[in-house]
Amino acid sequence: MSNTTVKSDLFDQFARIGKALGSAKRLEMLEFLAQAERSVEVLARMTGLSVANTSQHLQQLRQAGLVDARKEGLYVHYRLAGDGIVRLLAALRAVGQERLAEVDRLVKLYLDSKDSLEPVPARELLQRARKGLVTVLDVRPAEEFAAGTSGARSTCR
């Protein structure tokens, strides 16, 4: 094999990853998987896609080496293939915000909507909760809540 052929094959593999990232829904799925492992059915519900369509998107992500899967009974659960995927998503966001005015505008709009919230350090929040001054609500999806809590109580039904 010549160096030119090897180089071409290398860039073909990079393009394979780029193609897998070339869908807003697949990027959204990667974002959800960065939070916790999820089944195809859960990802379908979260993204508003059919299970079949979600499964096709996940297969493309898997073939590009971005996600791993494990089967549990009748369900297939997906997770990010490694921490490098989170860094890749962060780099994509950073470049988008730096180079695309629309991305920067949308990020600012999203963050500005949170400006009216009062930041409270964890210790102070706990003190307020113990005094009954606040009630802390965790509004994450049930699957994410279950994956990231210990000792918390869910009121999801």
C-alpha positions as CSV (number, residue, x, y, z in Angstrom):
1,M,0.0,0.0,0.0
2,S,1.3,3.4,-0.9
3,N,1.3,6.3,1.5
4,T,-1.2,8.1,-0.6
5,T,-3.6,5.1,-0.3
6,V,-3.1,4.9,3.4
7,K,-3.7,8.6,3.8
8,S,-6.9,8.4,1.7
9,D,-8.1,5.5,3.8
10,L,-7.4,7.4,6.9
11,F,-9.4,10.4,5.8
12,D,-12.2,8.0,4.7
13,Q,-12.5,6.8,8.3
14,F,-12.5,10.4,9.6
15,A,-15.3,11.2,7.1
16,R,-17.2,8.2,8.5
17,I,-17.2,9.8,11.9
18,G,-18.1,13.2,10.4
19,K,-21.0,11.6,8.5
20,A,-22.3,10.0,11.7
21,L,-22.2,13.5,13.3
22,G,-24.0,15.0,10.3
23,S,-27.5,14.6,11.8
24,A,-29.1,16.9,14.4
25,K,-31.0,13.9,15.8
26,R,-27.8,11.8,16.2
27,L,-26.1,14.7,17.9
28,E,-29.1,15.0,20.2
29,M,-28.9,11.3,21.0
30,L,-25.2,11.6,21.8
31,E,-26.0,14.5,24.2
32,F,-28.6,12.3,25.9
33,L,-26.1,9.4,26.1
34,A,-23.5,11.7,27.6
35,Q,-25.9,11.9,30.6
36,A,-26.6,8.2,31.0
37,E,-27.0,4.9,29.2
38,R,-30.4,4.6,27.6
39,S,-32.5,2.0,25.7
40,V,-33.6,2.5,22.1
41,E,-37.2,3.0,23.3
42,V,-36.2,5.7,25.8
43,L,-34.1,7.5,23.2
44,A,-37.0,7.3,20.7
45,R,-39.3,8.9,23.3
46,M,-36.8,11.6,24.2
47,T,-36.1,12.6,20.6
48,G,-39.7,12.2,19.2
49,L,-38.6,9.6,16.7
50,S,-40.0,6.1,16.0
51,V,-38.2,3.2,17.5
52,A,-37.2,2.0,14.1
53,N,-35.8,5.4,13.0
54,T,-33.9,5.7,16.4
55,S,-32.4,2.3,15.9
56,Q,-31.2,3.2,12.4
57,H,-29.5,6.4,13.8
58,L,-27.9,4.4,16.6
59,Q,-26.6,1.9,14.1
60,Q,-24.8,4.7,12.2
61,L,-23.3,6.0,15.5
62,R,-22.2,2.5,16.4
63,Q,-20.6,1.8,13.0
64,A,-18.7,5.0,13.4
65,G,-17.4,3.8,16.8
66,L,-19.2,6.6,18.7
67,V,-21.5,4.4,20.8
68,D,-21.5,0.9,22.3
69,A,-24.5,-1.3,22.9
70,R,-25.4,-4.1,25.3
71,K,-28.5,-6.3,25.1
72,E,-30.5,-6.9,28.2
73,G,-33.4,-9.3,27.6
74,L,-35.5,-7.8,24.8
75,Y,-33.9,-4.3,25.1
76,V,-30.7,-2.9,23.7
77,H,-29.1,-0.2,25.8
78,Y,-26.6,2.3,24.3
79,R,-23.8,4.3,25.9
80,L,-21.1,6.6,24.6
81,A,-18.0,4.6,23.4
82,G,-15.7,6.7,25.6
83,D,-14.9,10.0,27.2
84,G,-13.4,11.2,23.9
85,I,-16.9,11.5,22.5
86,V,-17.9,14.0,25.2
87,R,-14.7,16.0,24.3
88,L,-15.7,15.8,20.6
89,L,-19.2,17.2,21.3
90,A,-17.7,20.0,23.5
91,A,-15.3,20.9,20.6
92,L,-18.1,20.9,18.1
93,R,-20.1,23.2,20.4
94,A,-17.1,25.5,20.9
95,V,-16.3,25.8,17.2
96,G,-20.0,26.3,16.4
97,Q,-20.3,29.1,19.0
98,E,-17.1,30.7,17.8
99,R,-17.7,30.5,14.1
100,L,-21.4,30.5,13.6
101,A,-23.3,33.6,14.7
102,E,-26.6,31.7,14.9
103,V,-25.1,29.2,17.3
104,D,-23.7,31.9,19.5
105,R,-27.1,33.7,19.4
106,L,-29.0,30.6,20.4
107,V,-26.5,29.7,23.2
108,K,-26.9,33.3,24.6
109,L,-30.7,33.1,24.3
110,Y,-30.7,29.8,26.2
111,L,-28.4,31.0,28.9
112,D,-30.1,34.4,29.3
113,S,-33.4,32.6,30.1
114,K,-31.6,31.2,33.2
115,D,-30.3,34.6,34.3
116,S,-33.3,35.3,36.5
117,L,-32.5,32.2,38.6
118,E,-30.7,32.7,41.9
119,P,-27.5,30.7,42.1
120,V,-27.3,29.1,45.5
121,P,-24.3,27.1,46.8
122,A,-25.1,23.5,47.7
123,R,-24.5,24.0,51.4
124,E,-26.9,27.0,51.6
125,L,-29.5,25.1,49.6
126,L,-29.4,22.2,52.0
127,Q,-29.8,24.6,54.9
128,R,-32.8,26.3,53.3
129,A,-34.4,22.9,52.6
130,R,-33.9,21.7,56.2
131,K,-35.6,24.9,57.4
132,G,-38.5,24.3,55.0
133,L,-37.8,27.5,53.1
134,V,-37.4,25.7,49.8
135,T,-38.4,22.5,48.1
136,V,-35.9,21.0,45.7
137,L,-37.4,19.4,42.6
138,D,-35.3,17.2,40.3
139,V,-36.9,17.5,36.9
140,R,-34.7,15.1,35.0
141,P,-36.3,12.3,33.1
142,A,-36.9,9.2,35.3
143,E,-34.2,7.2,33.6
144,E,-31.6,9.9,34.2
145,F,-32.7,10.4,37.8
146,A,-32.3,6.6,38.4
147,A,-28.9,6.6,36.8
148,G,-27.5,9.5,38.8
149,T,-28.9,9.4,42.3
150,S,-28.4,7.7,45.6
151,G,-30.8,8.1,48.4
152,A,-33.0,10.6,46.6
153,R,-36.7,10.0,46.3
154,S,-38.6,10.0,43.0
155,T,-42.2,11.1,42.7
156,C,-42.4,10.2,39.0
157,R,-45.4,8.1,38.1
